[in-house]
Amino acid sequence: MRNRGEISKEQSTAHFNAQQQDKFLENANEQILVNCSNHPQFSDDQLNACKIQDGFELQFIQFPNVPPSATESDIHIMAQALAQDIRVAASVQHKIYVANHNRAFPGVDLNPWKPFSPKVHIMGEATLVSHVLFALRGENVCCASTTERLVTEEFGVKTSTFKFVQFRNYSKLD
């Protein structure tokens, strides 16, 4: 007979599994898993900052060329298409997440109150980025990469190199 306030082994295990699941999800959601930019190759510093766990991989989506003559309507159409490509890539990551969860927690259902939402790195032409962010509002956490510009001049020729500093989240638009 248990004392009042004591929990059973099953309740204790369920609570522990819930805590583990929460930590698993928290770690997964901190990762950048979709890279929508003109740079398919991330530097080692960027890869380390992505916090990619085993079993996940970075999904690359080429940021499209935006013609200077594009109208706002053209940008809206491009944004809807790009947002859909990002949703598909995020869906692939969700399937990987479910498989990893099921391996880590066999027989334990996913917590429906803690949805998995892959982080999206998006950089490109400003008006298209803003339209895509608006289209994805509430669906994914989106971020930009920040860099430090290092300029050297030799024989009158300036050369710029960019050193990655951090990822910075875009503001939520909800």
C-alpha positions in Angstrom: 0.0 0.0 0.0 1.3 3.4 -1.0 1.3 6.5 1.3 -0.9 9.3 0.3 0.9 11.6 -2.3 3.2 8.8 -3.4 3.2 8.1 -7.2 3.3 4.7 -8.8 6.3 3.5 -10.8 4.2 3.8 -14.0 3.3 7.4 -13.1 6.9 8.2 -12.4 8.1 6.6 -15.6 5.4 8.5 -17.6 6.5 11.8 -16.0 10.2 11.1 -16.7 9.3 10.2 -20.3 7.4 13.5 -20.6 10.4 15.4 -19.3 12.7 13.6 -21.7 10.3 14.3 -24.6 10.2 17.9 -23.7 14.0 18.1 -23.7 14.2 16.2 -27.0 11.7 18.6 -28.6 13.4 21.7 -27.1 16.7 20.6 -28.6 15.2 19.7 -31.9 13.4 23.1 -32.2 16.7 25.0 -31.5 18.3 23.5 -34.6 18.3 25.2 -37.9 17.1 22.6 -40.3 16.1 24.5 -43.4 18.5 26.9 -45.1 16.9 29.1 -47.7 19.6 31.3 -49.1 22.2 31.5 -51.9 24.8 29.7 -49.8 24.3 25.9 -49.7 27.6 25.4 -47.8 27.7 26.6 -44.2 31.0 27.4 -42.5 32.0 25.3 -39.5 31.0 28.1 -37.2 27.5 28.2 -38.8 27.2 24.4 -38.6 28.1 24.5 -34.9 25.6 27.3 -34.3 22.9 25.2 -36.0 23.1 22.6 -33.2 22.2 19.8 -35.6 21.7 16.6 -33.7 22.5 13.1 -35.1 19.8 11.9 -37.5 18.9 15.4 -38.8 20.4 17.1 -41.7 20.3 20.6 -43.1 17.8 21.0 -46.0 18.9 23.5 -48.6 16.5 25.5 -50.7 18.0 27.9 -53.3 16.7 31.5 -52.7 15.4 32.6 -56.1 16.8 35.4 -58.2 14.5 38.4 -58.0 14.3 40.5 -61.1 14.6 44.2 -60.4 11.5 44.7 -62.6 9.4 42.3 -60.5 6.1 43.9 -59.4 4.6 43.5 -55.9 2.3 40.9 -57.4 5.2 39.0 -58.8 6.9 39.0 -55.4 3.7 37.8 -53.7 3.5 34.8 -56.2 7.2 34.0 -55.7 6.8 34.2 -51.9 3.9 31.8 -51.9 5.9 29.3 -53.9 9.0 29.7 -51.8 6.9 29.4 -48.5 5.4 26.1 -49.9 9.0 24.8 -50.7 10.0 25.6 -47.1 6.9 23.8 -45.7 7.8 20.7 -47.7 11.4 20.8 -46.4 10.0 21.3 -42.9 7.7 18.3 -43.4 10.7 16.1 -44.3 12.3 17.3 -41.1 9.1 16.5 -39.1 9.2 12.9 -40.5 12.8 12.6 -39.4 11.8 14.0 -36.0 9.0 11.5 -35.5 11.3 8.6 -36.5 14.0 9.8 -34.0 11.3 10.3 -31.3 9.9 6.8 -31.8 13.4 5.3 -31.6 14.2 7.3 -28.4 10.8 6.7 -26.8 9.3 3.4 -28.1 5.6 3.1 -27.4 5.3 6.7 -26.1 3.1 9.0 -28.1 4.3 12.5 -29.2 3.0 15.3 -27.0 0.4 17.1 -29.1 0.8 20.2 -27.0 4.4 20.6 -28.0 4.6 20.7 -31.8 7.9 20.3 -33.6 8.7 23.4 -35.7 12.0 23.3 -37.6 13.9 26.6 -37.6 14.3 28.2 -41.0 17.4 30.3 -42.0 16.3 32.7 -44.7 18.4 35.3 -46.4 17.9 37.0 -49.8 16.3 40.0 -51.5 14.5 42.0 -48.8 11.0 42.3 -50.2 10.8 38.6 -51.0 12.1 37.7 -47.6 9.5 39.9 -45.9 6.7 38.3 -48.0 7.9 34.8 -47.1 8.1 35.7 -43.4 4.5 36.9 -43.6 3.4 33.7 -45.4 5.1 31.5 -42.8 4.0 33.5 -39.7 3.1 31.2 -36.8 4.4 28.1 -38.6 8.2 28.2 -38.1 10.8 30.2 -36.3 12.8 32.1 -38.9 16.3 33.6 -38.5 19.0 35.4 -40.4 22.7 35.1 -40.2 24.8 38.0 -39.1 28.3 38.6 -40.3 31.2 41.0 -39.7 32.6 42.5 -42.9 36.4 42.5 -43.1 37.9 44.7 -45.7 41.5 44.6 -46.9 43.0 46.9 -49.5 46.0 45.9 -51.6 47.3 47.9 -54.5 44.1 49.9 -54.6 41.9 46.8 -54.8 39.5 46.3 -51.9 38.6 42.8 -50.9 35.7 42.0 -48.6 35.4 38.8 -46.6 32.5 38.0 -44.3 33.0 36.3 -40.9 29.9 34.6 -39.4 28.9 36.0 -36.0 25.5 34.6 -35.0 22.0 33.7 -36.1 19.3 36.2 -35.2 15.6 35.4 -35.1 13.2 37.6 -37.1 10.5 39.1 -35.0 7.3 37.1 -34.8 4.5 38.5 -37.0 1.5 37.0 -35.1 
